[in-house]
Amino acid sequence: MKRLVMAMAAATAAMCAEAKLTMGTPFTDGMVLQRGRNVPVWGWADPGEEVTVKFADQKLKATADKDGKWRVNLAPMDASKEGRTMTVSAWNDENASWLNLWGLFATIPEDDIATIKDVLVGEVWYCCGQSNTELPLVGSSPRFRDRQGSMVAQMTHRPYVRYAYCSNYKMSVKPKARASYDVVWKAFSPETLSTEKNFSAMGVYYALELYAALDIPIGIVGSYWGGTRIEPWTPREGFAETRGCEPEATYQPNVTSFKPEMTKSLPKQLGRVHDQPMVLWNEMVEPWTPYAMRGFIWYQGCSNAGQHDRYATMMHALYNGWSKRFENPDLKLYFVQLAPWGNPIIPYIQEAQAKFAAEEKNSGMAVINDLGNLHDIHPNEKELVSKRLALHALKRDYGFDNIEDCSPTLKSWKVEGDKFVLTFDHAKEFYVYNADRSLSNGFELAGADGVFKPAKIVNAHPSTRNNQTVFNGQLDGAQIVLAADGIAEPKKLRYLYSSPWFGSVYNEVNLPIGAFHIGD
């Protein structure tokens, strides 16, 4: 009998030694779980092995499939600042109890248990895009960092705001279930924000805005790559489910790596390997799916500006793909309309972005045409960008109903004699703010000949200074009335289609009007 028991113990120990419990990419110490939604927890173990997940008074079990993949869904939880422990074991309680009866094991083997410490529950967002997303809070380059980030970092102590950075400039032609990089969740502190010069300023400010308003844990995940297009961030499902958005480059699922000759027949702008469809999604985002989160913030478009005619459709593909892969039909996408950077194509891509925002109910657009820099494609004012993004979340997701979160959008227009009269949604009143206190405002009118001329706002409110009538920036009423010298019968109107492309007309809550046009 003694020999039998020893043999059983040796066999069982050998079996346990072979088992390797592995957690999914997001599940490491300090993580933040999404409140109010089912929370997928997943990983890998031996095929057929039973896995038990314990967290916050919940205990769930799953069996690893033939590939070793397992998953459970934690029931929705309330927000909690308590740093609790999640325990995952690949050895079921019944077997462990039976073995303990024989005195064989006191504990589950270390390879079969994962302990994730200091887990918070709150709101989770993903921060993604190209270089203006990537621009860090603190950095070594004066041309590529937030203008006040170092000051902010040294006084930011927010232990319940956590970030995870996964912008590692990696790509893959096939979706990766497991990341090739390590994920480390870190709390916002002077040490982490000042010494790790790599996390998005936009992401930091966005998380801080949400924490200030909600006072619950906030998790922000960062994944970005400067100069990249929208196609590599879009998963296959996005292209498949969005009519008219087949990728310009053919995805080849049977190859293990891209080769230079594969890019020769592609359009010039898609000739770079990391611009191929899906390759950044596959490596940098896919390992996070289907992590529960509220939504993602996005700042991208410069590299697709030449495709403004189909960019709105591309954004639908991006959103549809993310929503499907994260298993969240209510996933939010709050994004930044491009700022002017000295390129005449800017209003066309801005209007394409606005078109998507009008069509997708789960999206919101932050207009920042007043924050551009004609000498630098990377304006370094990111706090205001994030405040405008956060307005969407506060109003649409967090119950701040009295907030106006949208820039003015054209509602209707009419021609009265030589004047254009414009009415807008999301505006109760208007004002103009520019450096020279003039009526220079970016509006242009054209008559039947199609020649555009600068327009003046004629319903500006005058004031008196030193016995002279001057313009104080305020408009009379909630409309904008425009006229242009030499145009008796205006037929067309456009806004911010000429240099310097800067917006200077705002609604009552300081949100600028975006580029638009009337007429072909």
Buried (B, 14 or more C-beta within 10 A) or exposed (E): EEEEEEEEBEEBEEEBEEBEBBBBBBBBBBBBBBBBBBBBBBBBBBEEBBBBBEBBEBEBEBEBEEEBBBBBBBEEBEBBEEBBEBBBBBBBEEEBEEBEEEEBBEEBBEBBBBEBEBBBBBBBBBBBBBBBBBBBBBBEEEEBBBEBBBEBBBEBEBBBBBBBBBBBEBBBBBBBBEBEBEBBBBBBBBEBBBEBBBBBBBBBBBBBBBBEBBEBBBBBBBBBBBEBBBBBBBBBBBBEBBEEBEBBBEBEEEEEEBEEEBBEEBEEBBBBBBBBBBBBBBBBBBBBBBBBBBBBBBBBBBBBBBBBEBBBBBBBBBBBBBBBBBBBEEBBBBBBBBBBBBBEEBBBBBBBBBBBBEEBEBBBBBBBBBBBBBEEBBBBBBBBBBBBBBBBBBBBBBEBEEBBBBBBBBEEBEBEEBBBBBBBEBBEEBBBEBEEEEBBBBBBBBBEEEEBEBBBBBBBEEEEEEEEEEBEBEBBEBBBBBBBEEBEEBBBBBBBBBEEBBBBBBBBBBBBBBBBBBEE
